[in-house]
């Protein structure tokens, strides 16, 4: 599958799609053109006076590209997508039945929470998960762990009085920027969720169906891996607060294209491919091709028997010569960047 990129369009003033499938856009900072088939998602940010034709969005939706529109201090973005396509396997039925099955729901939620805590251990310890914990107990553990993590995060950047949600909205530029980058990454996961015939509104940890709850489930294991990239931005560029949104999105793009080693599939991949892989893994579990829901995360090469997974990430496989050397170098470099000290 060809490599696709997420498109970030701040303060859009003009957009149109040609008959040949090329989107041309004018935004704050310039103008450019790109083929629709090279785009994974589109985020439009900020106030805009642009006039859009329905034909333009029809062409974008038919290409399977979700469009997210948001601006500062807006909690729920507007999302446009083409909906679910025909699926001979009927993945959505399997997805909803798994929601109704308490054992499967707990398994999926447990795997998400374990992966999330492991990715946050540079700031917060991994909490123990009781073997028989039900979904409500898992949510309580997640809430306590998140409170600890965000307390350490805000303390580290010099604002221990701030929290991740709530009363500082509009007065907490760090939280506003984190929300923006979260929506940006969610747009990419939404694209793969729709592509693989899953309903974005039927989650397992998040269960409300009036928003993309599954997408918010699937971003959890990766939040901290992206949020850590912003720590230096907040600490070193406090005087450039107005520029944080654009600077943060550029950091996210760089992170998405950064290579890491994935022990689960024994591949050198990009972070973008990890966010695709978690959707592939969930689908494999839901339709019975995989006994467990495994989550692809960055790590270091290690010996032992590999996990039994029924999917491969869209990346390079092991080569004949220097694959393990490259994998170790990528892993060592990646984990060096996880230190906040």
N, C-alpha and C positions, 0 to 999 in steps of 0.2 A: 504494500500500500504506500502511495506517495506521501511524503512528509507534508503535513499541513500546518499552517501557522494561525494563531489567534490574531485578530485584527483589533486594534485599539484606536478609536476615532474620537479625540477630545474636541468639543465645540465644533461639531460638524456643520458645514454650511452648504454642502452640495454632494449628492451621491446619485449615480445612475449605473445601470448595467447594460452593456451592449448586447447585440444579438449573438455575438460569439462567446458570451459568458465571461466578459471582463468587467469588473467593477471599478469605476473611477470615482474618487472622492476628494473633496477639498475640506480641510480642517485647519484648526489653529496649529500652525507649524508647517503647512505646505499642502501639497497634493500629490497623489500617486495613483497607480492602477495595478491591479493584481487579478489573476484568474480566480473565478469562484472555486474551481476544483482544488486550489491550493490553500483554501481557508478552512479552519476548523470551527471558528466562532467569531462573532463580531460584537464588540462592546462600544456603544455610543455613550459618551460621557459629557455632562454639562449642558447648560442652556444652548438651544439651537434654534435658529430661524429658518433652517433649511426646509424646503418643501419636498415631500416625498411622494412619488407615484405608487399606487398599489401594485403596478406592474413590476416595479423594482423589487419590492418585498416578496412578490410572488416568485420571481426568479431566484432570489436568495433562498427562500423556503424550499423550493423544489430542488435546490442543490443540497439540501440537508443541513443548512447552516443556521443555527439559532442566533437571534439578535437580542442583545440585552441593552436596554436603555436605562441609565441611572444618572443621578447627579448628587451633589453634596447634600448631606442631611436627609436623604431619602432612604427609608428603611427597606421597602420592597420595590425592586426594580420591575420595569415592564419587560416582559419576555415574549418574543414572537418566534414560533417555530412551526414547522409543517405537520406536526403530529406523528403518530405511529404509522409505519408502513405495514404492508402485508407480511405475515410471519408464519411460515408453514409449521414451525415448531410450537407456536403459541406460547411464547416466553412470558407474556403478561399474566396469563392464567397461573402458570407455575410460580410467578413472583407473588401474586396475591394469595395463593394457597399457602405459601411459605410464611406470609405475614400472619395467617390464621393459625399456623402450627407453632405453638409456644416453644417447642424444642428447637425448631429451625430458626425462629425469630431470635431466641436467646443465643444460638450459635453464631449467627451473623453479627448481632450486636456485640457479643463478646470478642469476636475477632477484630471488629472495628475498634473497640475500646483498647484492647491489648496493643494493637498497632499504633494507635494514637498516643498512648502513654509512652511507648518505646521511643517514638519520634520526639517526645518532649522531655526526655530524661536528662538533657543538658541543663534544664532549669528546675525540673520537679521530679522527685523519685517515682518509680513505678509502683502503683498501689496493688496490693494483692486482690485477686478476684476469687471469691469462694466458688468451689466447684458447682454448688447447687443454686447459685444466685439467679433470681428471676429478673425479668426485664426492668422492673421498677428499682430493684436493688442495684442493678448495673447502672441505671441512670443516676442514682444517688451517688454512687462511687465516681462516676464521670463528672458530676457537678462539683464534688469536693476536690477532685484532682485538678479540674480546670481553674477553680478558684485559687489553688496553690500556684499553679503555673503562671496565671496572669498577674498575681501579686508579685512574683519574682520578676516577670517580664517588665512590668512598669517600674518596679524598684530599680532594675538595672539601667533603664534609660533615664532615671532621675525624676520620675513622677509617681511615687508610691501612693499618692492620694487619688490617682485615677484608677478606674476599673474598666473591664472590657465592654460592658454593656450598661445601659441605664442612664443615670442622671447627667452624665457628661456628654451625651450625644449633642453635637453641635458646638460643644466647648472642649471637646477632647479630639484634637486633630489626629492623634495617633490612632484612636479607635476608628475614626472616619476613614483613614487611609487603609487600615487593616480590612475594614468592611469592603472597600473598593477592590482591593486585590483578591479578597475572597470571592467576590462576584465574578471577577475576571477568570479565575481558575475554575469556578463553578460553570462558567459558560463552556469551557473546554470539556468538562466531564458531562455536561448536558448533551453536547454534540455526540459523544460516544454512547451515552445512555440511549438516545433516540436511534442511533445507527444500529445498535444491537437489540432493538425491539423491546426495551425495558420501559416501563412507565416511570417518568421522573417524579411523579407525585405520590408514589407508594413506597415509603421507606420502612426501616426496621427499628432503628434507634429513634429517629424522628418519624412520627406516624401521622401527623396532620396531613390532609390531602389538599389544602388550599394553597400550597406552595410546593416547590420542587424538593420534597423531603428526602427522596432517595439520593439526589445529587448532594445534598448537605450531609447525608450519611457517608457518601463515598469520598468526600473531601477531607473528612476528619483525620485519617492517617497521615495526610500530607500537609496539613495546616502549618504545623511547627517547622517543617522543612522549608517552607516558603517564608513564614513569619520571621525566622532568624535572619534572613537576608535583609530585613528592614531595620534591624536593631541599629546597625551602623548608620543608616540613613537618618534615623531619629536622633541619634547621639551627636553626629558630626555635622548635621545640616539643619539645626534648630532655627537658624536665621532664614532658611529658605522654605518655610512652612507652606507658602502658597504654591510652591513647585513640587511638593511631595507627591501629589497624585501621578503626574507624569514620570517623575523619577522612580516611583515605586513600580509602576507598570513596566518600565524598562528593566528594572531589576528582576521582575517576574519573568519577562521574556528571556533574559539571560539564563535564569535558573532553569526554565523549561527546556532550553537547548543544551544545558550542561549534562555531561555524561556521568553515569554512575554504574556501579556493578550491582546487579540484582541476583542475590544468591538463590532465590526461589526458582528462577528459570536458567540460572547460570549464563547470563548474557550481559554484555555491556550495552546499556540503553541510555536514553535521555529521560529526564524527569517527565517530560510530556508523555513519553511512552509508558511510564509507570501509571499515570492517570488513566490511560487507555486500558492498561492491563488489569486494573481492579474491576473494571466493567466486564472484561472478558472472563475473569475468574468468577465473578458473581453469577454470570449467565451459565457458565459451565456447572456450577453447583446447583443452581435452581432447576435446570433441566435434567439433572441426574447424571451428568458426564463426569462429575468430580465428587468424591465423598465428603470433602471438606471445602470450606470457603477460605482459600489462601490469599493473602494480600501481598503483592509485590512491593518490596521496600528496598532502599539502598543498603548495602552492607559490604562485607569483605569476603573474599574467596575462602571457603573452608572445606575440609574434607567431609567424608561421610556420605551416606546415601541421600540423594536428592529427594525433595518432596514430590509426591505424585500429583502432577498438575496436567490438565488436558488442554493447555493453551500455551502459546509462545507469544512473547511481545514482538511488536513489529520493529525489529532491530537486527543487529548482526549476531550471528551464531558464533560458536567457538571456532577459531581458526586453527590451522595446522601448526603454526609456529609460535607466535608470541602472545597468544590470547591471554594466558594466565598472568603473564608479566604486565600486560596492559591493564587487565582487570585489577591487579593489586595496586598499580600506580594510580588508577582512577579512584579506587576505594580509599587509599591513603590520603589523597588530595581532598576527596569529598569530606571525609570525617574530620580532617584538620579544620575545615571551614565550619564545623558544627560547634566549635568552642566559642563561648562568649566571654571568656576570660581575657 
